[in-house]
């Protein structure tokens, strides 16, 4: 099973490498599969690669659902 979590691009280099904010953690990522990605964009990361772009509203909704699921599992 694969869990894809939205991440916001915080650093993007000409080499196609950079970092994302992954639920509060800075994580290295490769952006070669989404060359249209820009600083500040939201992406889905899998195995260190950005595999798709998504809009900010969808990213925030998904992150909120993860928070709700985590809270429900602690009850």
CHARMM internal coordinates of N, CA and C (Angstrom, degrees):
IC EDIT
DIST 1 N 1 CA 1.4430
DIST 1 CA 1 C 1.5223
ANGL 1 N 1 CA 1 C 108.62
DIST 1 C 2 N 1.2950
ANGL 1 CA 1 C 2 N 115.97
DIHE 1 N 1 CA 1 C 2 N 139.92
DIST 2 N 2 CA 1.4585
ANGL 1 C 2 N 2 CA 122.00
DIHE 1 CA 1 C 2 N 2 CA -179.55
DIST 2 CA 2 C 1.5188
ANGL 2 N 2 CA 2 C 108.67
DIHE 1 C 2 N 2 CA 2 C -116.09
DIST 2 C 3 N 1.3105
ANGL 2 CA 2 C 3 N 116.35
DIHE 2 N 2 CA 2 C 3 N 131.57
DIST 3 N 3 CA 1.4474
ANGL 2 C 3 N 3 CA 121.64
DIHE 2 CA 2 C 3 N 3 CA 175.71
DIST 3 CA 3 C 1.5143
ANGL 3 N 3 CA 3 C 107.76
DIHE 2 C 3 N 3 CA 3 C -111.36
DIST 3 C 4 N 1.3131
ANGL 3 CA 3 C 4 N 116.35
DIHE 3 N 3 CA 3 C 4 N 117.62
DIST 4 N 4 CA 1.4614
ANGL 3 C 4 N 4 CA 120.81
DIHE 3 CA 3 C 4 N 4 CA -179.87
DIST 4 CA 4 C 1.5237
ANGL 4 N 4 CA 4 C 108.52
DIHE 3 C 4 N 4 CA 4 C -102.19
DIST 4 C 5 N 1.3155
ANGL 4 CA 4 C 5 N 115.73
DIHE 4 N 4 CA 4 C 5 N 123.34
DIST 5 N 5 CA 1.4555
ANGL 4 C 5 N 5 CA 121.60
DIHE 4 CA 4 C 5 N 5 CA -178.09
DIST 5 CA 5 C 1.5240
ANGL 5 N 5 CA 5 C 108.88
DIHE 4 C 5 N 5 CA 5 C -113.10
DIST 5 C 6 N 1.3315
ANGL 5 CA 5 C 6 N 116.79
DIHE 5 N 5 CA 5 C 6 N 133.25
DIST 6 N 6 CA 1.4637
ANGL 5 C 6 N 6 CA 119.06
DIHE 5 CA 5 C 6 N 6 CA 177.14
DIST 6 CA 6 C 1.5219
ANGL 6 N 6 CA 6 C 111.35
DIHE 5 C 6 N 6 CA 6 C -63.77
DIST 6 C 7 N 1.3254
ANGL 6 CA 6 C 7 N 115.59
DIHE 6 N 6 CA 6 C 7 N 145.43
DIST 7 N 7 CA 1.4582
ANGL 6 C 7 N 7 CA 122.03
DIHE 6 CA 6 C 7 N 7 CA 178.30
DIST 7 CA 7 C 1.5256
ANGL 7 N 7 CA 7 C 108.18
DIHE 6 C 7 N 7 CA 7 C -141.92
DIST 7 C 8 N 1.3201
ANGL 7 CA 7 C 8 N 115.84
DIHE 7 N 7 CA 7 C 8 N 146.09
DIST 8 N 8 CA 1.4625
ANGL 7 C 8 N 8 CA 121.20
DIHE 7 CA 7 C 8 N 8 CA -179.88
DIST 8 CA 8 C 1.5227
ANGL 8 N 8 CA 8 C 109.75
DIHE 7 C 8 N 8 CA 8 C -100.56
DIST 8 C 9 N 1.3171
ANGL 8 CA 8 C 9 N 116.63
DIHE 8 N 8 CA 8 C 9 N 131.95
DIST 9 N 9 CA 1.4677
ANGL 8 C 9 N 9 CA 121.56
DIHE 8 CA 8 C 9 N 9 CA -179.54
DIST 9 CA 9 C 1.5257
ANGL 9 N 9 CA 9 C 109.22
DIHE 8 C 9 N 9 CA 9 C -70.53
DIST 9 C 10 N 1.3404
ANGL 9 CA 9 C 10 N 115.55
DIHE 9 N 9 CA 9 C 10 N 123.06
DIST 10 N 10 CA 1.4601
ANGL 9 C 10 N 10 CA 121.14
DIHE 9 CA 9 C 10 N 10 CA -179.50
DIST 10 CA 10 C 1.5239
ANGL 10 N 10 CA 10 C 112.92
DIHE 9 C 10 N 10 CA 10 C -110.88
DIST 10 C 11 N 1.3298
ANGL 10 CA 10 C 11 N 117.13
DIHE 10 N 10 CA 10 C 11 N -18.52
DIST 11 N 11 CA 1.4684
ANGL 10 C 11 N 11 CA 121.96
DIHE 10 CA 10 C 11 N 11 CA 176.76
DIST 11 CA 11 C 1.5133
ANGL 11 N 11 CA 11 C 107.41
DIHE 10 C 11 N 11 CA 11 C -151.10
DIST 11 C 12 N 1.3091
ANGL 11 CA 11 C 12 N 116.07
DIHE 11 N 11 CA 11 C 12 N 134.55
DIST 12 N 12 CA 1.4645
ANGL 11 C 12 N 12 CA 121.29
DIHE 11 CA 11 C 12 N 12 CA -178.70
DIST 12 CA 12 C 1.5195
ANGL 12 N 12 CA 12 C 108.62
DIHE 11 C 12 N 12 CA 12 C -139.02
DIST 12 C 13 N 1.3185
ANGL 12 CA 12 C 13 N 116.75
DIHE 12 N 12 CA 12 C 13 N 120.89
DIST 13 N 13 CA 1.4586
ANGL 12 C 13 N 13 CA 122.28
DIHE 12 CA 12 C 13 N 13 CA -178.36
DIST 13 CA 13 C 1.5220
ANGL 13 N 13 CA 13 C 110.47
DIHE 12 C 13 N 13 CA 13 C -101.88
DIST 13 C 14 N 1.3213
ANGL 13 CA 13 C 14 N 116.63
DIHE 13 N 13 CA 13 C 14 N 159.03
DIST 14 N 14 CA 1.4632
ANGL 13 C 14 N 14 CA 121.70
DIHE 13 CA 13 C 14 N 14 CA 177.73
DIST 14 CA 14 C 1.5232
ANGL 14 N 14 CA 14 C 111.80
DIHE 13 C 14 N 14 CA 14 C -60.15
DIST 14 C 15 N 1.3281
ANGL 14 CA 14 C 15 N 117.06
DIHE 14 N 14 CA 14 C 15 N -24.06
DIST 15 N 15 CA 1.4675
ANGL 14 C 15 N 15 CA 121.99
DIHE 14 CA 14 C 15 N 15 CA -178.76
DIST 15 CA 15 C 1.5285
ANGL 15 N 15 CA 15 C 112.80
DIHE 14 C 15 N 15 CA 15 C -72.67
DIST 15 C 16 N 1.3421
ANGL 15 CA 15 C 16 N 117.14
DIHE 15 N 15 CA 15 C 16 N -9.48
DIST 16 N 16 CA 1.4604
ANGL 15 C 16 N 16 CA 120.16
DIHE 15 CA 15 C 16 N 16 CA -177.02
DIST 16 CA 16 C 1.5151
ANGL 16 N 16 CA 16 C 112.80
DIHE 15 C 16 N 16 CA 16 C 91.79
DIST 16 C 17 N 1.3241
ANGL 16 CA 16 C 17 N 116.94
DIHE 16 N 16 CA 16 C 17 N 2.92
DIST 17 N 17 CA 1.4618
ANGL 16 C 17 N 17 CA 122.71
DIHE 16 CA 16 C 17 N 17 CA 176.49
DIST 17 CA 17 C 1.5291
ANGL 17 N 17 CA 17 C 108.52
DIHE 16 C 17 N 17 CA 17 C -101.49
DIST 17 C 18 N 1.3230
ANGL 17 CA 17 C 18 N 115.78
DIHE 17 N 17 CA 17 C 18 N 165.73
DIST 18 N 18 CA 1.4496
ANGL 17 C 18 N 18 CA 119.71
DIHE 17 CA 17 C 18 N 18 CA 176.25
DIST 18 CA 18 C 1.5092
ANGL 18 N 18 CA 18 C 110.57
DIHE 17 C 18 N 18 CA 18 C 173.34
DIST 18 C 19 N 1.3261
ANGL 18 CA 18 C 19 N 115.88
DIHE 18 N 18 CA 18 C 19 N -160.47
DIST 19 N 19 CA 1.4555
ANGL 18 C 19 N 19 CA 121.21
DIHE 18 CA 18 C 19 N 19 CA 178.76
DIST 19 CA 19 C 1.5220
ANGL 19 N 19 CA 19 C 109.74
DIHE 18 C 19 N 19 CA 19 C -133.13
DIST 19 C 20 N 1.3253
ANGL 19 CA 19 C 20 N 113.16
DIHE 19 N 19 CA 19 C 20 N 157.17
DIST 20 N 20 CA 1.4579
ANGL 19 C 20 N 20 CA 120.75
DIHE 19 CA 19 C 20 N 20 CA 175.72
DIST 20 CA 20 C 1.5217
ANGL 20 N 20 CA 20 C 108.98
DIHE 19 C 20 N 20 CA 20 C -130.78
DIST 20 C 21 N 1.3205
ANGL 20 CA 20 C 21 N 115.26
DIHE 20 N 20 CA 20 C 21 N 155.33
DIST 21 N 21 CA 1.4586
ANGL 20 C 21 N 21 CA 121.45
DIHE 20 CA 20 C 21 N 21 CA 170.67
DIST 21 CA 21 C 1.5207
ANGL 21 N 21 CA 21 C 105.53
DIHE 20 C 21 N 21 CA 21 C -89.48
DIST 21 C 22 N 1.3138
ANGL 21 CA 21 C 22 N 115.31
DIHE 21 N 21 CA 21 C 22 N 111.54
DIST 22 N 22 CA 1.4556
ANGL 21 C 22 N 22 CA 123.46
DIHE 21 CA 21 C 22 N 22 CA -173.76
DIST 22 CA 22 C 1.5213
ANGL 22 N 22 CA 22 C 107.57
DIHE 21 C 22 N 22 CA 22 C -111.27
DIST 22 C 23 N 1.3287
ANGL 22 CA 22 C 23 N 116.29
DIHE 22 N 22 CA 22 C 23 N 84.38
DIST 23 N 23 CA 1.4639
ANGL 22 C 23 N 23 CA 123.47
DIHE 22 CA 22 C 23 N 23 CA -178.60
DIST 23 CA 23 C 1.5302
ANGL 23 N 23 CA 23 C 111.67
DIHE 22 C 23 N 23 CA 23 C 55.81
DIST 23 C 24 N 1.3337
ANGL 23 CA 23 C 24 N 115.70
DIHE 23 N 23 CA 23 C 24 N 44.10
DIST 24 N 24 CA 1.4545
ANGL 23 C 24 N 24 CA 121.18
DIHE 23 CA 23 C 24 N 24 CA 176.64
DIST 24 CA 24 C 1.5156
ANGL 24 N 24 CA 24 C 115.04
DIHE 23 C 24 N 24 CA 24 C 96.88
DIST 24 C 25 N 1.3119
ANGL 24 CA 24 C 25 N 118.56
DIHE 24 N 24 CA 24 C 25 N -7.63
DIST 25 N 25 CA 1.4670
ANGL 24 C 25 N 25 CA 122.36
DIHE 24 CA 24 C 25 N 25 CA 178.17
DIST 25 CA 25 C 1.5209
ANGL 25 N 25 CA 25 C 109.74
DIHE 24 C 25 N 25 CA 25 C -111.33
DIST 25 C 26 N 1.3249
ANGL 25 CA 25 C 26 N 115.95
DIHE 25 N 25 CA 25 C 26 N 140.88
DIST 26 N 26 CA 1.4657
ANGL 25 C 26 N 26 CA 120.46
DIHE 25 CA 25 C 26 N 26 CA 174.54
DIST 26 CA 26 C 1.5276
ANGL 26 N 26 CA 26 C 108.24
DIHE 25 C 26 N 26 CA 26 C -84.84
DIST 26 C 27 N 1.3265
ANGL 26 CA 26 C 27 N 115.94
DIHE 26 N 26 CA 26 C 27 N 124.85
DIST 27 N 27 CA 1.4626
ANGL 26 C 27 N 27 CA 121.98
DIHE 26 CA 26 C 27 N 27 CA -176.12
DIST 27 CA 27 C 1.5277
ANGL 27 N 27 CA 27 C 108.87
DIHE 26 C 27 N 27 CA 27 C -128.71
DIST 27 C 28 N 1.3320
ANGL 27 CA 27 C 28 N 117.21
DIHE 27 N 27 CA 27 C 28 N 137.80
DIST 28 N 28 CA 1.4630
ANGL 27 C 28 N 28 CA 121.39
DIHE 27 CA 27 C 28 N 28 CA 175.05
DIST 28 CA 28 C 1.5204
ANGL 28 N 28 CA 28 C 109.52
DIHE 27 C 28 N 28 CA 28 C -70.36
DIST 28 C 29 N 1.3191
ANGL 28 CA 28 C 29 N 115.66
DIHE 28 N 28 CA 28 C 29 N 145.19
DIST 29 N 29 CA 1.4640
ANGL 28 C 29 N 29 CA 120.54
DIHE 28 CA 28 C 29 N 29 CA 179.68
DIST 29 CA 29 C 1.5194
ANGL 29 N 29 CA 29 C 110.49
DIHE 28 C 29 N 29 CA 29 C -147.55
DIST 29 C 30 N 1.3176
ANGL 29 CA 29 C 30 N 114.67
DIHE 29 N 29 CA 29 C 30 N 155.33
DIST 30 N 30 CA 1.4543
ANGL 29 C 30 N 30 CA 123.27
DIHE 29 CA 29 C 30 N 30 CA 175.90
DIST 30 CA 30 C 1.5308
ANGL 30 N 30 CA 30 C 107.07
DIHE 29 C 30 N 30 CA 30 C -107.67
DIST 30 C 31 N 1.3260
ANGL 30 CA 30 C 31 N 116.87
DIHE 30 N 30 CA 30 C 31 N 130.59
DIST 31 N 31 CA 1.4618
ANGL 30 C 31 N 31 CA 121.79
DIHE 30 CA 30 C 31 N 31 CA -175.92
DIST 31 CA 31 C 1.5300
ANGL 31 N 31 CA 31 C 113.18
DIHE 30 C 31 N 31 CA 31 C -109.46
DIST 31 C 32 N 1.3232
ANGL 31 CA 31 C 32 N 117.24
DIHE 31 N 31 CA 31 C 32 N 16.61
DIST 32 N 32 CA 1.4675
ANGL 31 C 32 N 32 CA 120.16
DIHE 31 CA 31 C 32 N 32 CA -175.92
DIST 32 CA 32 C 1.5291
ANGL 32 N 32 CA 32 C 113.00
DIHE 31 C 32 N 32 CA 32 C -64.72
DIST 32 C 33 N 1.3295
ANGL 32 CA 32 C 33 N 118.33
DIHE 32 N 32 CA 32 C 33 N -24.13
DIST 33 N 33 CA 1.4725
ANGL 32 C 33 N 33 CA 120.72
DIHE 32 CA 32 C 33 N 33 CA 179.90
DIST 33 CA 33 C 1.5240
ANGL 33 N 33 CA 33 C 112.93
DIHE 32 C 33 N 33 CA 33 C -83.83
DIST 33 C 34 N 1.3309
ANGL 33 CA 33 C 34 N 116.42
DIHE 33 N 33 CA 33 C 34 N -12.33
DIST 34 N 34 CA 1.4719
ANGL 33 C 34 N 34 CA 121.25
DIHE 33 CA 33 C 34 N 34 CA 177.26
DIST 34 CA 34 C 1.5378
ANGL 34 N 34 CA 34 C 108.49
DIHE 33 C 34 N 34 CA 34 C -132.39
DIST 34 C 35 N 1.3365
ANGL 34 CA 34 C 35 N 116.89
DIHE 34 N 34 CA 34 C 35 N 70.34
DIST 35 N 35 CA 1.4657
ANGL 34 C 35 N 35 CA 120.11
DIHE 34 CA 34 C 35 N 35 CA -175.20
DIST 35 CA 35 C 1.5276
ANGL 35 N 35 CA 35 C 113.47
DIHE 34 C 35 N 35 CA 35 C -62.45
DIST 35 C 36 N 1.3247
ANGL 35 CA 35 C 36 N 117.55
DIHE 35 N 35 CA 35 C 36 N -17.15
DIST 36 N 36 CA 1.4554
ANGL 35 C 36 N 36 CA 121.36
DIHE 35 CA 35 C 36 N 36 CA 179.36
DIST 36 CA 36 C 1.5303
ANGL 36 N 36 CA 36 C 112.53
DIHE 35 C 36 N 36 CA 36 C -81.28
DIST 36 C 37 N 1.3276
ANGL 36 CA 36 C 37 N 117.93
DIHE 36 N 36 CA 36 C 37 N -4.93
DIST 37 N 37 CA 1.4624
ANGL 36 C 37 N 37 CA 122.26
DIHE 36 CA 36 C 37 N 37 CA -178.30
DIST 37 CA 37 C 1.5303
ANGL 37 N 37 CA 37 C 110.46
DIHE 36 C 37 N 37 CA 37 C -64.31
DIST 37 C 38 N 1.3314
ANGL 37 CA 37 C 38 N 114.84
DIHE 37 N 37 CA 37 C 38 N 143.24
DIST 38 N 38 CA 1.4562
ANGL 37 C 38 N 38 CA 121.89
DIHE 37 CA 37 C 38 N 38 CA 179.94
DIST 38 CA 38 C 1.5306
ANGL 38 N 38 CA 38 C 109.77
DIHE 37 C 38 N 38 CA 38 C -130.33
DIST 38 C 39 N 1.3134
ANGL 38 CA 38 C 39 N 116.06
DIHE 38 N 38 CA 38 C 39 N 158.90
DIST 39 N 39 CA 1.4523
ANGL 38 C 39 N 39 CA 122.11
DIHE 38 CA 38 C 39 N 39 CA 176.77
DIST 39 CA 39 C 1.5314
ANGL 39 N 39 CA 39 C 109.42
DIHE 38 C 39 N 39 CA 39 C -52.50
DIST 39 C 40 N 1.3324
ANGL 39 CA 39 C 40 N 116.43
DIHE 39 N 39 CA 39 C 40 N 130.63
DIST 40 N 40 CA 1.4589
ANGL 39 C 40 N 40 CA 121.59
DIHE 39 CA 39 C 40 N 40 CA -179.95
DIST 40 CA 40 C 1.5159
ANGL 40 N 40 CA 40 C 114.05
DIHE 39 C 40 N 40 CA 40 C 93.54
DIST 40 C 41 N 1.3334
ANGL 40 CA 40 C 41 N 117.79
DIHE 40 N 40 CA 40 C 41 N -13.16
DIST 41 N 41 CA 1.4657
ANGL 40 C 41 N 41 CA 121.08
DIHE 40 CA 40 C 41 N 41 CA 177.67
DIST 41 CA 41 C 1.5250
ANGL 41 N 41 CA 41 C 110.15
DIHE 40 C 41 N 41 CA 41 C -69.13
DIST 41 C 42 N 1.3178
ANGL 41 CA 41 C 42 N 115.47
DIHE 41 N 41 CA 41 C 42 N 158.04
DIST 42 N 42 CA 1.4585
ANGL 41 C 42 N 42 CA 122.96
DIHE 41 CA 41 C 42 N 42 CA 173.64
DIST 42 CA 42 C 1.5180
ANGL 42 N 42 CA 42 C 108.71
DIHE 41 C 42 N 42 CA 42 C -101.18
DIST 42 C 43 N 1.3260
ANGL 42 CA 42 C 43 N 116.45
DIHE 42 N 42 CA 42 C 43 N 136.85
DIST 43 N 43 CA 1.4639
ANGL 42 C 43 N 43 CA 122.21
DIHE 42 CA 42 C 43 N 43 CA -178.54
DIST 43 CA 43 C 1.5224
ANGL 43 N 43 CA 43 C 110.00
DIHE 42 C 43 N 43 CA 43 C -136.09
DIST 43 C 44 N 1.3151
ANGL 43 CA 43 C 44 N 115.02
DIHE 43 N 43 CA 43 C 44 N 162.98
DIST 44 N 44 CA 1.4605
ANGL 43 C 44 N 44 CA 122.21
DIHE 43 CA 43 C 44 N 44 CA 169.96
DIST 44 CA 44 C 1.5217
ANGL 44 N 44 CA 44 C 106.19
DIHE 43 C 44 N 44 CA 44 C -100.80
DIST 44 C 45 N 1.3360
ANGL 44 CA 44 C 45 N 116.56
DIHE 44 N 44 CA 44 C 45 N 129.28
DIST 45 N 45 CA 1.4611
ANGL 44 C 45 N 45 CA 122.46
DIHE 44 CA 44 C 45 N 45 CA -179.46
DIST 45 CA 45 C 1.5221
ANGL 45 N 45 CA 45 C 109.79
DIHE 44 C 45 N 45 CA 45 C -107.40
DIST 45 C 46 N 1.3259
ANGL 45 CA 45 C 46 N 115.90
DIHE 45 N 45 CA 45 C 46 N 132.83
DIST 46 N 46 CA 1.4687
ANGL 45 C 46 N 46 CA 121.42
DIHE 45 CA 45 C 46 N 46 CA 173.46
DIST 46 CA 46 C 1.5206
ANGL 46 N 46 CA 46 C 107.87
DIHE 45 C 46 N 46 CA 46 C -136.92
DIST 46 C 47 N 1.3236
ANGL 46 CA 46 C 47 N 116.17
DIHE 46 N 46 CA 46 C 47 N 124.54
DIST 47 N 47 CA 1.4720
ANGL 46 C 47 N 47 CA 122.77
DIHE 46 CA 46 C 47 N 47 CA 177.71
DIST 47 CA 47 C 1.5277
ANGL 47 N 47 CA 47 C 112.12
DIHE 46 C 47 N 47 CA 47 C 52.85
DIST 47 C 48 N 1.3385
ANGL 47 CA 47 C 48 N 116.40
DIHE 47 N 47 CA 47 C 48 N 37.53
DIST 48 N 48 CA 1.4549
ANGL 47 C 48 N 48 CA 121.09
DIHE 47 CA 47 C 48 N 48 CA 176.79
DIST 48 CA 48 C 1.5139
ANGL 48 N 48 CA 48 C 115.23
DIHE 47 C 48 N 48 CA 48 C 85.23
DIST 48 C 49 N 1.3345
ANGL 48 CA 48 C 49 N 117.38
DIHE 48 N 48 CA 48 C 49 N -0.07
DIST 49 N 49 CA 1.4566
ANGL 48 C 49 N 49 CA 121.49
DIHE 48 CA 48 C 49 N 49 CA 179.88
DIST 49 CA 49 C 1.5219
ANGL 49 N 49 CA 49 C 110.17
DIHE 48 C 49 N 49 CA 49 C -113.66
DIST 49 C 50 N 1.3292
ANGL 49 CA 49 C 50 N 116.87
DIHE 49 N 49 CA 49 C 50 N 135.34
DIST 50 N 50 CA 1.4563
ANGL 49 C 50 N 50 CA 120.79
DIHE 49 CA 49 C 50 N 50 CA 169.32
DIST 50 CA 50 C 1.5282
ANGL 50 N 50 CA 50 C 105.98
DIHE 49 C 50 N 50 CA 50 C -73.32
DIST 50 C 51 N 1.3335
ANGL 50 CA 50 C 51 N 117.03
DIHE 50 N 50 CA 50 C 51 N 122.47
DIST 51 N 51 CA 1.4703
ANGL 50 C 51 N 51 CA 119.61
DIHE 50 CA 50 C 51 N 51 CA -175.48
DIST 51 CA 51 C 1.5185
ANGL 51 N 51 CA 51 C 113.00
DIHE 50 C 51 N 51 CA 51 C -108.47
DIST 51 C 52 N 1.3350
ANGL 51 CA 51 C 52 N 117.81
DIHE 51 N 51 CA 51 C 52 N -15.12
DIST 52 N 52 CA 1.4635
ANGL 51 C 52 N 52 CA 119.67
DIHE 51 CA 51 C 52 N 52 CA 175.81
DIST 52 CA 52 C 1.5193
ANGL 52 N 52 CA 52 C 110.13
DIHE 51 C 52 N 52 CA 52 C -165.03
DIST 52 C 53 N 1.3156
ANGL 52 CA 52 C 53 N 114.63
DIHE 52 N 52 CA 52 C 53 N 156.85
DIST 53 N 53 CA 1.4547
ANGL 52 C 53 N 53 CA 122.05
DIHE 52 CA 52 C 53 N 53 CA 174.65
DIST 53 CA 53 C 1.5200
ANGL 53 N 53 CA 53 C 108.70
DIHE 52 C 53 N 53 CA 53 C -93.14
DIST 53 C 54 N 1.3201
ANGL 53 CA 53 C 54 N 117.28
DIHE 53 N 53 CA 53 C 54 N 153.51
DIST 54 N 54 CA 1.4518
ANGL 53 C 54 N 54 CA 120.57
DIHE 53 CA 53 C 54 N 54 CA 170.85
DIST 54 CA 54 C 1.5132
ANGL 54 N 54 CA 54 C 108.00
DIHE 53 C 54 N 54 CA 54 C -146.39
DIST 54 C 55 N 1.3351
ANGL 54 CA 54 C 55 N 115.43
DIHE 54 N 54 CA 54 C 55 N 159.53
DIST 55 N 55 CA 1.4537
ANGL 54 C 55 N 55 CA 117.59
DIHE 54 CA 54 C 55 N 55 CA -177.28
DIST 55 CA 55 C 1.5297
ANGL 55 N 55 CA 55 C 110.28
DIHE 54 C 55 N 55 CA 55 C -80.42
DIST 55 C 56 N 1.3294
ANGL 55 CA 55 C 56 N 115.27
DIHE 55 N 55 CA 55 C 56 N 160.22
DIST 56 N 56 CA 1.4615
ANGL 55 C 56 N 56 CA 121.04
DIHE 55 CA 55 C 56 N 56 CA -174.03
DIST 56 CA 56 C 1.5212
ANGL 56 N 56 CA 56 C 112.42
DIHE 55 C 56 N 56 CA 56 C -60.50
DIST 56 C 57 N 1.3224
ANGL 56 CA 56 C 57 N 117.72
DIHE 56 N 56 CA 56 C 57 N -39.46
DIST 57 N 57 CA 1.4625
ANGL 56 C 57 N 57 CA 120.50
DIHE 56 CA 56 C 57 N 57 CA -179.58
DIST 57 CA 57 C 1.5317
ANGL 57 N 57 CA 57 C 111.14
DIHE 56 C 57 N 57 CA 57 C -61.63
DIST 57 C 58 N 1.3259
ANGL 57 CA 57 C 58 N 116.35
DIHE 57 N 57 CA 57 C 58 N -46.36
DIST 58 N 58 CA 1.4661
ANGL 57 C 58 N 58 CA 120.29
DIHE 57 CA 57 C 58 N 58 CA 178.66
DIST 58 CA 58 C 1.5281
ANGL 58 N 58 CA 58 C 110.96
DIHE 57 C 58 N 58 CA 58 C -62.89
DIST 58 C 59 N 1.3258
ANGL 58 CA 58 C 59 N 116.86
DIHE 58 N 58 CA 58 C 59 N -40.39
DIST 59 N 59 CA 1.4636
ANGL 58 C 59 N 59 CA 121.15
DIHE 58 CA 58 C 59 N 59 CA 179.10
DIST 59 CA 59 C 1.5262
ANGL 59 N 59 CA 59 C 110.39
DIHE 58 C 59 N 59 CA 59 C -62.16
DIST 59 C 60 N 1.3180
ANGL 59 CA 59 C 60 N 117.04
DIHE 59 N 59 CA 59 C 60 N -47.03
DIST 60 N 60 CA 1.4677
ANGL 59 C 60 N 60 CA 120.59
DIHE 59 CA 59 C 60 N 60 CA -178.19
DIST 60 CA 60 C 1.5338
ANGL 60 N 60 CA 60 C 111.50
DIHE 59 C 60 N 60 CA 60 C -66.60
DIST 60 C 61 N 1.3262
ANGL 60 CA 60 C 61 N 117.30
DIHE 60 N 60 CA 60 C 61 N -38.08
DIST 61 N 61 CA 1.4689
ANGL 60 C 61 N 61 CA 120.51
DIHE 60 CA 60 C 61 N 61 CA 176.71
DIST 61 CA 61 C 1.5279
ANGL 61 N 61 CA 61 C 110.92
DIHE 60 C 61 N 61 CA 61 C -62.76
DIST 61 C 62 N 1.3153
ANGL 61 CA 61 C 62 N 116.44
DIHE 61 N 61 CA 61 C 62 N -42.67
DIST 62 N 62 CA 1.4609
ANGL 61 C 62 N 62 CA 120.86
DIHE 61 CA 61 C 62 N 62 CA 179.59
DIST 62 CA 62 C 1.5257
ANGL 62 N 62 CA 62 C 110.96
DIHE 61 C 62 N 62 CA 62 C -64.63
DIST 62 C 63 N 1.3404
ANGL 62 CA 62 C 63 N 116.89
DIHE 62 N 62 CA 62 C 63 N -44.44
DIST 63 N 63 CA 1.4561
ANGL 62 C 63 N 63 CA 120.38
DIHE 62 CA 62 C 63 N 63 CA 179.01
DIST 63 CA 63 C 1.5311
ANGL 63 N 63 CA 63 C 111.00
DIHE 62 C 63 N 63 CA 63 C -62.96
DIST 63 C 64 N 1.3274
ANGL 63 CA 63 C 64 N 117.28
DIHE 63 N 63 CA 63 C 64 N -37.92
DIST 64 N 64 CA 1.4611
ANGL 63 C 64 N 64 CA 120.47
DIHE 63 CA 63 C 64 N 64 CA 177.60
DIST 64 CA 64 C 1.5324
ANGL 64 N 64 CA 64 C 110.88
DIHE 63 C 64 N 64 CA 64 C -64.27
DIST 64 C 65 N 1.3193
ANGL 64 CA 64 C 65 N 117.59
DIHE 64 N 64 CA 64 C 65 N -40.50
DIST 65 N 65 CA 1.4640
ANGL 64 C 65 N 65 CA 120.71
DIHE 64 CA 64 C 65 N 65 CA 176.87
DIST 65 CA 65 C 1.5244
ANGL 65 N 65 CA 65 C 111.41
DIHE 64 C 65 N 65 CA 65 C -61.65
DIST 65 C 66 N 1.3373
ANGL 65 CA 65 C 66 N 117.50
DIHE 65 N 65 CA 65 C 66 N -40.98
DIST 66 N 66 CA 1.4633
ANGL 65 C 66 N 66 CA 120.55
DIHE 65 CA 65 C 66 N 66 CA 177.16
DIST 66 CA 66 C 1.5246
ANGL 66 N 66 CA 66 C 110.72
DIHE 65 C 66 N 66 CA 66 C -61.36
DIST 66 C 67 N 1.3348
ANGL 66 CA 66 C 67 N 117.00
DIHE 66 N 66 CA 66 C 67 N -41.84
DIST 67 N 67 CA 1.4616
ANGL 66 C 67 N 67 CA 120.62
DIHE 66 CA 66 C 67 N 67 CA 178.88
DIST 67 CA 67 C 1.5284
ANGL 67 N 67 CA 67 C 110.74
DIHE 66 C 67 N 67 CA 67 C -63.07
DIST 67 C 68 N 1.3269
ANGL 67 CA 67 C 68 N 116.66
DIHE 67 N 67 CA 67 C 68 N -42.36
DIST 68 N 68 CA 1.4614
ANGL 67 C 68 N 68 CA 120.74
DIHE 67 CA 67 C 68 N 68 CA 179.52
DIST 68 CA 68 C 1.5363
ANGL 68 N 68 CA 68 C 111.69
DIHE 67 C 68 N 68 CA 68 C -65.27
DIST 68 C 69 N 1.3312
ANGL 68 CA 68 C 69 N 116.21
DIHE 68 N 68 CA 68 C 69 N -40.13
DIST 69 N 69 CA 1.4579
ANGL 68 C 69 N 69 CA 119.55
DIHE 68 CA 68 C 69 N 69 CA 177.79
DIST 69 CA 69 C 1.5335
ANGL 69 N 69 CA 69 C 110.90
DIHE 68 C 69 N 69 CA 69 C -64.59
DIST 69 C 70 N 1.3265
ANGL 69 CA 69 C 70 N 116.30
DIHE 69 N 69 CA 69 C 70 N -40.04
DIST 70 N 70 CA 1.4482
ANGL 69 C 70 N 70 CA 119.94
DIHE 69 CA 69 C 70 N 70 CA 178.37
DIST 70 CA 70 C 1.5173
ANGL 70 N 70 CA 70 C 111.82
DIHE 69 C 70 N 70 CA 70 C -64.65
DIST 70 C 71 N 1.3207
ANGL 70 CA 70 C 71 N 116.55
DIHE 70 N 70 CA 70 C 71 N -40.85
DIST 71 N 71 CA 1.4653
ANGL 70 C 71 N 71 CA 120.20
DIHE 70 CA 70 C 71 N 71 CA 178.86
DIST 71 CA 71 C 1.5380
ANGL 71 N 71 CA 71 C 110.78
DIHE 70 C 71 N 71 CA 71 C -66.35
DIST 71 C 72 N 1.3208
ANGL 71 CA 71 C 72 N 116.49
DIHE 71 N 71 CA 71 C 72 N -39.71
DIST 72 N 72 CA 1.4671
ANGL 71 C 72 N 72 CA 120.71
DIHE 71 CA 71 C 72 N 72 CA -179.85
DIST 72 CA 72 C 1.5292
ANGL 72 N 72 CA 72 C 111.02
DIHE 71 C 72 N 72 CA 72 C -66.54
DIST 72 C 73 N 1.3121
ANGL 72 CA 72 C 73 N 117.61
DIHE 72 N 72 CA 72 C 73 N -33.88
DIST 73 N 73 CA 1.4670
ANGL 72 C 73 N 73 CA 120.33
DIHE 72 CA 72 C 73 N 73 CA -178.42
DIST 73 CA 73 C 1.5298
ANGL 73 N 73 CA 73 C 112.13
DIHE 72 C 73 N 73 CA 73 C -73.49
DIST 73 C 74 N 1.3194
ANGL 73 CA 73 C 74 N 117.48
DIHE 73 N 73 CA 73 C 74 N -18.26
DIST 74 N 74 CA 1.4617
ANGL 73 C 74 N 74 CA 121.20
DIHE 73 CA 73 C 74 N 74 CA 179.85
DIST 74 CA 74 C 1.5331
ANGL 74 N 74 CA 74 C 112.64
DIHE 73 C 74 N 74 CA 74 C -90.17
DIST 74 C 75 N 1.3125
ANGL 74 CA 74 C 75 N 117.48
DIHE 74 N 74 CA 74 C 75 N -3.40
DIST 75 N 75 CA 1.4744
ANGL 74 C 75 N 75 CA 120.90
DIHE 74 CA 74 C 75 N 75 CA -179.16
DIST 75 CA 75 C 1.4984
ANGL 75 N 75 CA 75 C 111.51
DIHE 74 C 75 N 75 CA 75 C -78.36
END
COOR INIT
IC SEED 1 N 1 CA 1 C
IC BUILD
